[in-house]
Amino acid sequence: MHLDLSGLADPPMQAVQIPQPRLERLLEECAADLGARIRRGHEVAAVMQDPDGVSAEVRGVDGPYRVRAKYLVACDGARSTVREMAGIAFPGTTSPEVNRLSQVTLADEGVRRDDGDLDVPGLGRLRQGFTRTDRGAFGFGWLTSQVLLISTTEDEKDSTYQDDEPMTLDELHDSIRRILGVRLPLGEPLRLSRYQFQDRQADRYREGRVLLAGDAAHQFPATGVALNAGMIDAANLAWKLAAEVQGWAPPGLLDTYHSERHAAAQRTLLHTRAQMALRRGHDAAAQALREVFQEVLSDEAPLRRIGALVAGADIRYPQPDGAKHALNGAFAPDLTLDTAHGTTSVAQLMHPARPLFLDLADRPELRETAERWAHRIVIHTADNAGRPADAILIRPDGHIAWAAPVGEASALLLPALGGTLRAWFGPPRSDPAPQAPSSQPVTRTR
């Protein structure tokens, strides 16, 4: 099914076409700038933990060696060996569907119509999007004016290929022929991949000093969400783990990683399982269900709701004080902010990856409370047209820890703000600091 969000002025989900090799290079450059060392070709052979830390036996390119740290985070994929060594179960199922994905050119440009559809000999007009037959599903769209993105999906309970056997263009041709009954004039392949959907989740994301993130923690039975989910895992875990390592984490902070991200992955499993149910059937009843669902999504409200569900933008983490503001626990909106230094945005102010306190109503009493945590958070004063709250406290992972309802009395706000700051960022300084150390500046803009 095609989910068309293009008609929305502010869609809840947007796609950025970054090839995975380039994305990996960008992330590696960022990590290196922050002092990380990437060791390729090294394999973890054993993991041992004790009350003080974790040791890993590693098979390196120059021989075996041991590393030790306070914590170990397993981001080693769905077949995680670290997860197995930690004794964390990974229950679930494997779908019989085999999915093939390719980026490929056309050998005969004459089959392309002016509107982007294809005129295929022996078949006729083939429209962009998904075409279903009783043998599977075929989908295509244009990545560029020359490059097609093609996908096929078939049930292959008795498939003959091996998981580690590279996919070939002939294999793609054969899959298309089985589904459509014709041969497409495909040209040069730029990417060929084959995969089966997994429906799995680790029963816990932490075992002592070993934690899981990304595909090591979950596998979803529908594509397009795993990358975001894994990166959000990492963002959620990183600042909490830093607080533990640096010694200022309040009690239970690291445990909130499991409680928040395990529940978030369960919700992602909910909608990816629903997607699987919608796509699996090939009979008239299944087609009727898809048509009804598509009709419902022609209205803006359900379209927005499903878009936010797929994007993960509707996830709200429970907050320590149980406050009921609509923003609490939600992912922070990227508000446009007017300051004395010009116009900026929430996203731009989040670049330092530190907690952010935004005073949107020039309330000095709220800033005075926040300044007791100036050694932990960055404080800004700014204006926002139609502000959703008088003040917002944003965690380093982009989720809102606390929001002040517009116009609410200080007597109600100050205890809640202080309690939230203490719950997430530890005890305050005994006295308000006029400024933070030079390495962690407090910035006030107006």
TAURUR-V558883 format. One record per residue. N is the residue number from 1. RES is the residue in three letters. PHI is phi as a letter, one per 30 degrees, with the letter a starting at -180 (* if undefined). OMEGA is omega in radians with two decimals (999 if undefined). BURIAL is 1 if it has 9 or more other C-alpha atoms within 8 Angstrom, else 0. Layout:
n=N res=RES phi=PHI omega=OMEGA burial=BURIAL
n=N res=RES phi=PHI omega=OMEGA burial=BURIAL
This chain:
n=1 res=MET phi=* omega=-3.13 burial=0
n=2 res=HIS phi=c omega=3.10 burial=0
n=3 res=LEU phi=c omega=-3.02 burial=0
n=4 res=ASP phi=c omega=3.13 burial=0
n=5 res=LEU phi=c omega=-3.00 burial=1
n=6 res=SER phi=d omega=-3.14 burial=0
n=7 res=GLY phi=d omega=-3.13 burial=0
n=8 res=LEU phi=d omega=3.14 burial=0
n=9 res=ALA phi=d omega=-3.14 burial=0
n=10 res=ASP phi=b omega=-3.07 burial=0
n=11 res=PRO phi=d omega=-3.13 burial=1
n=12 res=PRO phi=d omega=-3.12 burial=1
n=13 res=MET phi=b omega=3.09 burial=1
n=14 res=GLN phi=b omega=3.14 burial=0
n=15 res=ALA phi=c omega=3.07 burial=0
n=16 res=VAL phi=c omega=-3.08 burial=0
n=17 res=GLN phi=d omega=3.08 burial=0
n=18 res=ILE phi=c omega=3.09 burial=0
n=19 res=PRO phi=e omega=-3.05 burial=0
n=20 res=GLN phi=e omega=3.11 burial=0
n=21 res=PRO phi=e omega=3.12 burial=0
n=22 res=ARG phi=d omega=3.12 burial=0
n=23 res=LEU phi=e omega=3.13 burial=1
n=24 res=GLU phi=d omega=3.11 burial=0
n=25 res=ARG phi=d omega=-3.14 burial=0
n=26 res=LEU phi=d omega=3.13 burial=0
n=27 res=LEU phi=d omega=3.13 burial=0
n=28 res=GLU phi=d omega=3.10 burial=1
n=29 res=GLU phi=d omega=3.12 burial=0
n=30 res=CYS phi=d omega=3.14 burial=0
n=31 res=ALA phi=d omega=-3.13 burial=1
n=32 res=ALA phi=d omega=3.11 burial=1
n=33 res=ASP phi=d omega=-3.13 burial=0
n=34 res=LEU phi=d omega=3.06 burial=0
n=35 res=GLY phi=j omega=3.13 burial=0
n=36 res=ALA phi=d omega=3.05 burial=0
n=37 res=ARG phi=c omega=3.14 burial=0
n=38 res=ILE phi=c omega=-3.14 burial=0
n=39 res=ARG phi=c omega=-3.14 burial=0
n=40 res=ARG phi=c omega=3.13 burial=0
n=41 res=GLY phi=i omega=3.12 burial=0
n=42 res=HIS phi=c omega=-3.05 burial=1
n=43 res=GLU phi=b omega=3.07 burial=0
n=44 res=VAL phi=d omega=-3.09 burial=1
n=45 res=ALA phi=c omega=-3.13 burial=0
n=46 res=ALA phi=a omega=3.12 burial=1
n=47 res=VAL phi=b omega=3.09 burial=1
n=48 res=MET phi=b omega=3.09 burial=0
n=49 res=GLN phi=b omega=3.11 burial=1
n=50 res=ASP phi=b omega=-3.09 burial=0
n=51 res=PRO phi=d omega=-3.05 burial=0
n=52 res=ASP phi=c omega=-3.09 burial=0
n=53 res=GLY phi=l omega=-3.10 burial=1
n=54 res=VAL phi=b omega=3.02 burial=1
n=55 res=SER phi=c omega=3.11 burial=1
n=56 res=ALA phi=b omega=2.99 burial=1
n=57 res=GLU phi=d omega=-3.02 burial=1
n=58 res=VAL phi=b omega=2.97 burial=1
n=59 res=ARG phi=c omega=-3.10 burial=1
n=60 res=GLY phi=c omega=-3.14 burial=1
n=61 res=VAL phi=d omega=3.13 burial=0
n=62 res=ASP phi=c omega=3.14 burial=0
n=63 res=GLY phi=k omega=-3.10 burial=0
n=64 res=PRO phi=d omega=3.05 burial=0
n=65 res=TYR phi=a omega=-3.12 burial=0
n=66 res=ARG phi=b omega=3.02 burial=0
n=67 res=VAL phi=b omega=-3.13 burial=0
n=68 res=ARG phi=b omega=3.12 burial=0
n=69 res=ALA phi=a omega=3.11 burial=0
n=70 res=LYS phi=d omega=-3.13 burial=1
n=71 res=TYR phi=b omega=3.04 burial=1
n=72 res=LEU phi=b omega=3.10 burial=1
n=73 res=VAL phi=c omega=-3.14 burial=0
n=74 res=ALA phi=d omega=3.04 burial=1
n=75 res=CYS phi=b omega=-2.98 burial=1
n=76 res=ASP phi=c omega=2.91 burial=1
n=77 res=GLY phi=i omega=-3.04 burial=0
n=78 res=ALA phi=d omega=3.12 burial=1
n=79 res=ARG phi=c omega=-3.04 burial=0
n=80 res=SER phi=e omega=3.05 burial=1
n=81 res=THR phi=d omega=3.12 burial=0
n=82 res=VAL phi=d omega=3.11 burial=1
n=83 res=ARG phi=e omega=3.13 burial=1
n=84 res=GLU phi=d omega=-3.14 burial=1
n=85 res=MET phi=d omega=3.13 burial=1
n=86 res=ALA phi=d omega=3.10 burial=1
n=87 res=GLY phi=i omega=-3.14 burial=0
n=88 res=ILE phi=c omega=-3.12 burial=1
n=89 res=ALA phi=d omega=-3.10 burial=1
n=90 res=PHE phi=b omega=-3.04 burial=1
n=91 res=PRO phi=d omega=3.09 burial=0
n=92 res=GLY phi=l omega=-3.07 burial=0
n=93 res=THR phi=b omega=3.03 burial=0
n=94 res=THR phi=c omega=-3.12 burial=0
n=95 res=SER phi=d omega=3.06 burial=1
n=96 res=PRO phi=d omega=3.13 burial=0
n=97 res=GLU phi=d omega=3.00 burial=1
n=98 res=VAL phi=c omega=-3.10 burial=1
n=99 res=ASN phi=c omega=3.08 burial=1
n=100 res=ARG phi=b omega=-3.08 burial=1
n=101 res=LEU phi=b omega=-3.09 burial=1
n=102 res=SER phi=b omega=2.91 burial=1
n=103 res=GLN phi=c omega=-2.94 burial=1
n=104 res=VAL phi=a omega=3.06 burial=1
n=105 res=THR phi=c omega=3.06 burial=1
n=106 res=LEU phi=c omega=3.05 burial=1
n=107 res=ALA phi=d omega=-3.14 burial=0
n=108 res=ASP phi=b omega=-3.12 burial=0
n=109 res=GLU phi=d omega=-3.12 burial=0
n=110 res=GLY phi=d omega=-3.14 burial=0
n=111 res=VAL phi=d omega=-3.13 burial=0
n=112 res=ARG phi=d omega=3.07 burial=1
n=113 res=ARG phi=d omega=-3.14 burial=1
n=114 res=ASP phi=d omega=-3.12 burial=0
n=115 res=ASP phi=d omega=3.11 burial=0
n=116 res=GLY phi=j omega=3.04 burial=0
n=117 res=ASP phi=d omega=-3.12 burial=1
n=118 res=LEU phi=c omega=2.96 burial=1
n=119 res=ASP phi=c omega=-3.01 burial=1
n=120 res=VAL phi=c omega=3.09 burial=1
n=121 res=PRO phi=e omega=3.14 burial=0
n=122 res=GLY phi=i omega=-3.12 burial=0
n=123 res=LEU phi=b omega=-3.08 burial=1
n=124 res=GLY phi=j omega=-3.06 burial=0
n=125 res=ARG phi=d omega=3.09 burial=0
n=126 res=LEU phi=c omega=-3.04 burial=1
n=127 res=ARG phi=d omega=3.05 burial=0
n=128 res=GLN phi=d omega=-3.06 burial=1
n=129 res=GLY phi=j omega=-3.02 burial=1
n=130 res=PHE phi=c omega=3.04 burial=1
n=131 res=THR phi=c omega=-3.10 burial=1
n=132 res=ARG phi=c omega=2.96 burial=1
n=133 res=THR phi=b omega=3.12 burial=1
n=134 res=ASP phi=d omega=3.14 burial=0
n=135 res=ARG phi=c omega=3.12 burial=0
n=136 res=GLY phi=k omega=-3.10 burial=1
n=137 res=ALA phi=b omega=3.08 burial=1
n=138 res=PHE phi=b omega=3.12 burial=1
n=139 res=GLY phi=b omega=3.05 burial=1
n=140 res=PHE phi=a omega=3.05 burial=1
n=141 res=GLY phi=a omega=-3.08 burial=1
n=142 res=TRP phi=c omega=3.01 burial=1
n=143 res=LEU phi=d omega=3.03 burial=0
n=144 res=THR phi=b omega=3.12 burial=0
n=145 res=SER phi=d omega=-3.09 burial=0
n=146 res=GLN phi=c omega=-2.97 burial=0
n=147 res=VAL phi=c omega=3.09 burial=1
n=148 res=LEU phi=c omega=2.90 burial=1
n=149 res=LEU phi=c omega=-3.07 burial=1
n=150 res=ILE phi=c omega=3.05 burial=1
n=151 res=SER phi=b omega=2.99 burial=1
n=152 res=THR phi=b omega=3.12 burial=1
n=153 res=THR phi=b omega=3.13 burial=1
n=154 res=GLU phi=b omega=2.95 burial=1
n=155 res=ASP phi=d omega=-3.13 burial=0
n=156 res=GLU phi=b omega=-3.12 burial=0
n=157 res=LYS phi=d omega=-3.11 burial=0
n=158 res=ASP phi=c omega=-3.11 burial=0
n=159 res=SER phi=d omega=-3.05 burial=0
n=160 res=THR phi=c omega=-3.10 burial=0
n=161 res=TYR phi=d omega=3.05 burial=0
n=162 res=GLN phi=c omega=-3.09 burial=0
n=163 res=ASP phi=e omega=-3.07 burial=0
n=164 res=ASP phi=c omega=3.12 burial=0
n=165 res=GLU phi=d omega=-3.09 burial=0
n=166 res=PRO phi=d omega=3.08 burial=0
n=167 res=MET phi=d omega=-3.14 burial=1
n=168 res=THR phi=c omega=3.08 burial=0
n=169 res=LEU phi=d omega=3.10 burial=0
n=170 res=ASP phi=d omega=3.11 burial=0
n=171 res=GLU phi=d omega=3.08 burial=0
n=172 res=LEU phi=d omega=3.09 burial=1
n=173 res=HIS phi=e omega=-3.10 burial=1
n=174 res=ASP phi=d omega=3.13 burial=0
n=175 res=SER phi=d omega=3.12 burial=1
n=176 res=ILE phi=d omega=-3.13 burial=1
n=177 res=ARG phi=d omega=3.13 burial=1
n=178 res=ARG phi=d omega=-3.08 burial=1
n=179 res=ILE phi=d omega=-3.03 burial=1
n=180 res=LEU phi=c omega=-3.12 burial=1
n=181 res=GLY phi=i omega=-3.13 burial=0
n=182 res=VAL phi=b omega=3.08 burial=1
n=183 res=ARG phi=c omega=3.08 burial=0
n=184 res=LEU phi=d omega=3.11 burial=0
n=185 res=PRO phi=d omega=-3.10 burial=0
n=186 res=LEU phi=d omega=-3.13 burial=1
n=187 res=GLY phi=c omega=-3.04 burial=1
n=188 res=GLU phi=d omega=3.08 burial=0
n=189 res=PRO phi=d omega=3.08 burial=1
n=190 res=LEU phi=c omega=3.11 burial=0
n=191 res=ARG phi=a omega=3.07 burial=0
n=192 res=LEU phi=b omega=3.11 burial=1
n=193 res=SER phi=b omega=-3.10 burial=1
n=194 res=ARG phi=b omega=-3.13 burial=1
n=195 res=TYR phi=a omega=2.98 burial=0
n=196 res=GLN phi=c omega=-3.11 burial=1
n=197 res=PHE phi=d omega=3.06 burial=1
n=198 res=GLN phi=c omega=3.09 burial=1
n=199 res=ASP phi=b omega=-3.01 burial=1
n=200 res=ARG phi=b omega=3.02 burial=1
n=201 res=GLN phi=b omega=3.07 burial=1
n=202 res=ALA phi=d omega=-3.09 burial=1
n=203 res=ASP phi=d omega=3.03 burial=0
n=204 res=ARG phi=a omega=-3.10 burial=1
n=205 res=TYR phi=c omega=3.14 burial=1
n=206 res=ARG phi=b omega=2.97 burial=1
n=207 res=GLU phi=b omega=-3.10 burial=1
n=208 res=GLY phi=i omega=-3.11 burial=0
n=209 res=ARG phi=c omega=3.07 burial=1
n=210 res=VAL phi=c omega=3.14 burial=1
n=211 res=LEU phi=b omega=3.14 burial=1
n=212 res=LEU phi=c omega=3.03 burial=1
n=213 res=ALA phi=b omega=3.08 burial=1
n=214 res=GLY phi=i omega=-3.06 burial=1
n=215 res=ASP phi=d omega=3.06 burial=1
n=216 res=ALA phi=d omega=-3.10 burial=1
n=217 res=ALA phi=c omega=-3.06 burial=1
n=218 res=HIS phi=a omega=3.02 burial=1
n=219 res=GLN phi=b omega=-3.03 burial=1
n=220 res=PHE phi=c omega=-3.10 burial=1
n=221 res=PRO phi=d omega=3.00 burial=1
n=222 res=ALA phi=a omega=-3.01 burial=1
n=223 res=THR phi=d omega=3.03 burial=0
n=224 res=GLY phi=j omega=-3.09 burial=0
n=225 res=VAL phi=b omega=-2.99 burial=1
n=226 res=ALA phi=d omega=-3.11 burial=1
n=227 res=LEU phi=d omega=3.12 burial=0
n=228 res=ASN phi=d omega=-3.10 burial=0
n=229 res=ALA phi=d omega=-3.14 burial=1
n=230 res=GLY phi=d omega=3.14 burial=1
n=231 res=MET phi=d omega=3.09 burial=1
n=232 res=ILE phi=d omega=2.99 burial=1
n=233 res=ASP phi=e omega=-3.06 burial=1
n=234 res=ALA phi=d omega=3.14 burial=1
n=235 res=ALA phi=d omega=3.12 burial=1
n=236 res=ASN phi=d omega=-3.07 burial=1
n=237 res=LEU phi=d omega=-2.93 burial=1
n=238 res=ALA phi=e omega=-3.04 burial=0
n=239 res=TRP phi=d omega=3.11 burial=1
n=240 res=LYS phi=d omega=3.10 burial=1
n=241 res=LEU phi=d omega=3.07 burial=1
n=242 res=ALA phi=d omega=3.12 burial=0
n=243 res=ALA phi=d omega=3.10 burial=1
n=244 res=GLU phi=d omega=-3.10 burial=1
n=245 res=VAL phi=d omega=-3.11 burial=0
n=246 res=GLN phi=d omega=3.00 burial=0
n=247 res=GLY phi=i omega=-3.12 burial=0
n=248 res=TRP phi=c omega=-3.08 burial=0
n=249 res=ALA phi=d omega=3.03 burial=1
n=250 res=PRO phi=d omega=-3.10 burial=1
n=251 res=PRO phi=e omega=3.07 burial=0
n=252 res=GLY phi=i omega=-3.07 burial=0
n=253 res=LEU phi=e omega=-3.08 burial=1
n=254 res=LEU phi=d omega=3.11 burial=1
n=255 res=ASP phi=d omega=3.11 burial=0
n=256 res=THR phi=d omega=3.07 burial=0
n=257 res=TYR phi=d omega=3.12 burial=1
n=258 res=HIS phi=d omega=-3.05 burial=1
n=259 res=SER phi=d omega=-3.11 burial=0
n=260 res=GLU phi=d omega=-3.01 burial=1
n=261 res=ARG phi=d omega=3.05 burial=1
n=262 res=HIS phi=d omega=3.11 burial=1
n=263 res=ALA phi=d omega=3.12 burial=1
n=264 res=ALA phi=d omega=3.12 burial=1
n=265 res=ALA phi=d omega=3.07 burial=1
n=266 res=GLN phi=d omega=3.09 burial=0
n=267 res=ARG phi=d omega=3.08 burial=0
n=268 res=THR phi=d omega=3.05 burial=1
n=269 res=LEU phi=d omega=3.14 burial=1
n=270 res=LEU phi=e omega=-3.07 burial=0
n=271 res=HIS phi=d omega=3.10 burial=1
n=272 res=THR phi=d omega=3.02 burial=1
n=273 res=ARG phi=d omega=3.09 burial=1
n=274 res=ALA phi=d omega=3.08 burial=0
n=275 res=GLN phi=d omega=3.13 burial=1
n=276 res=MET phi=d omega=3.12 burial=1
n=277 res=ALA phi=d omega=-3.14 burial=0
n=278 res=LEU phi=d omega=-3.04 burial=1
n=279 res=ARG phi=c omega=-2.96 burial=1
n=280 res=ARG phi=d omega=-3.00 burial=0
n=281 res=GLY phi=d omega=3.11 burial=1
n=282 res=HIS phi=c omega=-3.11 burial=1
n=283 res=ASP phi=d omega=-3.06 burial=0
n=284 res=ALA phi=d omega=-3.14 burial=0
n=285 res=ALA phi=d omega=3.12 burial=0
n=286 res=ALA phi=d omega=3.11 burial=1
n=287 res=GLN phi=d omega=3.10 burial=1
n=288 res=ALA phi=d omega=3.12 burial=0
n=289 res=LEU phi=d omega=3.14 burial=1
n=290 res=ARG phi=d omega=-3.13 burial=1
n=291 res=GLU phi=d omega=3.10 burial=0
n=292 res=VAL phi=d omega=3.13 burial=0
n=293 res=PHE phi=d omega=3.12 burial=0
n=294 res=GLN phi=d omega=3.12 burial=1
n=295 res=GLU phi=d omega=3.09 burial=0
n=296 res=VAL phi=d omega=-3.09 burial=1
n=297 res=LEU phi=d omega=3.01 burial=1
n=298 res=SER phi=d omega=3.08 burial=0
n=299 res=ASP phi=c omega=-2.99 burial=0
n=300 res=GLU phi=d omega=-3.05 burial=0
n=301 res=ALA phi=d omega=3.11 burial=0
n=302 res=PRO phi=d omega=3.09 burial=1
n=303 res=LEU phi=d omega=3.09 burial=1
n=304 res=ARG phi=d omega=-3.08 burial=1
n=305 res=ARG phi=d omega=3.14 burial=0
n=306 res=ILE phi=d omega=3.10 burial=0
n=307 res=GLY phi=d omega=3.12 burial=1
n=308 res=ALA phi=d omega=3.11 burial=1
n=309 res=LEU phi=d omega=-3.13 burial=1
n=310 res=VAL phi=d omega=-3.13 burial=1
n=311 res=ALA phi=d omega=-3.04 burial=1
n=312 res=GLY phi=i omega=-3.10 burial=1
n=313 res=ALA phi=d omega=-3.13 burial=1
n=314 res=ASP phi=c omega=-3.12 burial=1
n=315 res=ILE phi=d omega=3.10 burial=1
n=316 res=ARG phi=b omega=3.13 burial=0
n=317 res=TYR phi=d omega=3.06 burial=0
n=318 res=PRO phi=d omega=-3.09 burial=0
n=319 res=GLN phi=c omega=-3.03 burial=1
n=320 res=PRO phi=e omega=-3.06 burial=0
n=321 res=ASP phi=c omega=3.13 burial=0
n=322 res=GLY phi=i omega=-3.12 burial=0
n=323 res=ALA phi=d omega=-2.98 burial=0
n=324 res=LYS phi=c omega=3.12 burial=0
n=325 res=HIS phi=e omega=-3.05 burial=1
n=326 res=ALA phi=e omega=-3.11 burial=0
n=327 res=LEU phi=d omega=-3.03 burial=1
n=328 res=ASN phi=d omega=3.14 burial=1
n=329 res=GLY phi=i omega=-3.10 burial=1
n=330 res=ALA phi=d omega=3.04 burial=1
n=331 res=PHE phi=d omega=-3.03 burial=1
n=332 res=ALA phi=d omega=3.04 burial=1
n=333 res=PRO phi=d omega=-3.12 burial=0
n=334 res=ASP phi=d omega=-3.08 burial=0
n=335 res=LEU phi=d omega=2.96 burial=0
n=336 res=THR phi=d omega=-3.03 burial=1
n=337 res=LEU phi=b omega=3.08 burial=1
n=338 res=ASP phi=c omega=-3.11 burial=1
n=339 res=THR phi=b omega=3.10 burial=1
n=340 res=ALA phi=d omega=-3.13 burial=0
n=341 res=HIS phi=c omega=3.13 burial=0
n=342 res=GLY phi=j omega=-3.10 burial=0
n=343 res=THR phi=c omega=3.10 burial=0
n=344 res=THR phi=b omega=-3.12 burial=1
n=345 res=SER phi=b omega=3.09 burial=1
n=346 res=VAL phi=d omega=-3.11 burial=1
n=347 res=ALA phi=e omega=3.14 burial=0
n=348 res=GLN phi=d omega=-3.14 burial=0
n=349 res=LEU phi=d omega=-3.14 burial=1
n=350 res=MET phi=d omega=-3.08 burial=1
n=351 res=HIS phi=e omega=3.13 burial=0
n=352 res=PRO phi=d omega=3.11 burial=0
n=353 res=ALA phi=i omega=3.07 burial=0
n=354 res=ARG phi=c omega=3.07 burial=1
n=355 res=PRO phi=e omega=-3.04 burial=1
n=356 res=LEU phi=b omega=3.04 burial=1
n=357 res=PHE phi=c omega=-3.13 burial=1
n=358 res=LEU phi=c omega=3.00 burial=1
n=359 res=ASP phi=c omega=-3.06 burial=1
n=360 res=LEU phi=c omega=-3.08 burial=1
n=361 res=ALA phi=b omega=3.13 burial=1
n=362 res=ASP phi=h omega=-3.14 burial=0
n=363 res=ARG phi=c omega=-3.05 burial=1
n=364 res=PRO phi=d omega=-3.12 burial=0
n=365 res=GLU phi=d omega=3.07 burial=0
n=366 res=LEU phi=d omega=3.10 burial=1
n=367 res=ARG phi=d omega=-3.13 burial=1
n=368 res=GLU phi=d omega=3.07 burial=1
n=369 res=THR phi=d omega=-3.12 burial=1
n=370 res=ALA phi=d omega=-3.08 burial=1
n=371 res=GLU phi=d omega=3.04 burial=1
n=372 res=ARG phi=d omega=3.08 burial=1
n=373 res=TRP phi=c omega=-3.09 burial=1
n=374 res=ALA phi=d omega=3.07 burial=1
n=375 res=HIS phi=d omega=-3.14 burial=1
n=376 res=ARG phi=c omega=-2.97 burial=0
n=377 res=ILE phi=b omega=3.03 burial=1
n=378 res=VAL phi=c omega=-3.06 burial=1
n=379 res=ILE phi=c omega=3.08 burial=1
n=380 res=HIS phi=b omega=2.95 burial=1
n=381 res=THR phi=c omega=-3.07 burial=1
n=382 res=ALA phi=a omega=3.07 burial=1
n=383 res=ASP phi=c omega=3.06 burial=1
n=384 res=ASN phi=b omega=3.14 burial=1
n=385 res=ALA phi=d omega=-3.13 burial=0
n=386 res=GLY phi=i omega=-3.03 burial=0
n=387 res=ARG phi=e omega=3.13 burial=0
n=388 res=PRO phi=d omega=-3.11 burial=0
n=389 res=ALA phi=a omega=3.07 burial=1
n=390 res=ASP phi=d omega=3.10 burial=1
n=391 res=ALA phi=a omega=-3.12 burial=1
n=392 res=ILE phi=b omega=3.04 burial=1
n=393 res=LEU phi=c omega=-3.04 burial=1
n=394 res=ILE phi=c omega=3.09 burial=1
n=395 res=ARG phi=d omega=-3.14 burial=1
n=396 res=PRO phi=d omega=3.13 burial=1
n=397 res=ASP phi=d omega=3.05 burial=1
n=398 res=GLY phi=j omega=3.12 burial=1
n=399 res=HIS phi=c omega=-3.05 burial=1
n=400 res=ILE phi=d omega=3.12 burial=1
n=401 res=ALA phi=d omega=-3.07 burial=1
n=402 res=TRP phi=a omega=3.07 burial=1
n=403 res=ALA phi=b omega=-3.13 burial=1
n=404 res=ALA phi=c omega=3.09 burial=1
n=405 res=PRO phi=e omega=-3.10 burial=1
n=406 res=VAL phi=e omega=3.04 burial=0
n=407 res=GLY phi=i omega=-3.10 burial=0
n=408 res=GLU phi=d omega=-3.05 burial=0
n=409 res=ALA phi=d omega=-3.13 burial=0
n=410 res=SER phi=d omega=-3.11 burial=0
n=411 res=ALA phi=d omega=3.10 burial=0
n=412 res=LEU phi=d omega=-3.02 burial=0
n=413 res=LEU phi=d omega=-2.97 burial=1
n=414 res=LEU phi=d omega=3.11 burial=1
n=415 res=PRO phi=d omega=-3.13 burial=0
n=416 res=ALA phi=d omega=3.12 burial=1
n=417 res=LEU phi=d omega=3.13 burial=1
n=418 res=GLY phi=d omega=3.13 burial=1
n=419 res=GLY phi=d omega=3.14 burial=1
n=420 res=THR phi=d omega=3.11 burial=1
n=421 res=LEU phi=d omega=-3.14 burial=1
n=422 res=ARG phi=d omega=-3.09 burial=1
n=423 res=ALA phi=d omega=-3.08 burial=1
n=424 res=TRP phi=c omega=-2.96 burial=1
n=425 res=PHE phi=b omega=3.05 burial=1
n=426 res=GLY phi=i omega=-3.06 burial=1
n=427 res=PRO phi=d omega=3.11 burial=0
n=428 res=PRO phi=d omega=2.92 burial=0
n=429 res=ARG phi=d omega=-3.11 burial=1
n=430 res=SER phi=d omega=3.12 burial=0
n=431 res=ASP phi=b omega=3.09 burial=0
n=432 res=PRO phi=e omega=-3.14 burial=1
n=433 res=ALA phi=c omega=3.11 burial=1
n=434 res=PRO phi=d omega=3.07 burial=0
n=435 res=GLN phi=a omega=3.13 burial=0
n=436 res=ALA phi=d omega=3.05 burial=1
n=437 res=PRO phi=e omega=-3.03 burial=0
n=438 res=SER phi=e omega=-3.14 burial=0
n=439 res=SER phi=d omega=3.14 burial=0
n=440 res=GLN phi=b omega=-3.00 burial=0
n=441 res=PRO phi=d omega=2.92 burial=1
n=442 res=VAL phi=d omega=-3.09 burial=1
n=443 res=THR phi=c omega=3.05 burial=0
n=444 res=ARG phi=c omega=3.14 burial=0
n=445 res=THR phi=b omega=-3.11 burial=1
n=446 res=ARG phi=b omega=999 burial=1
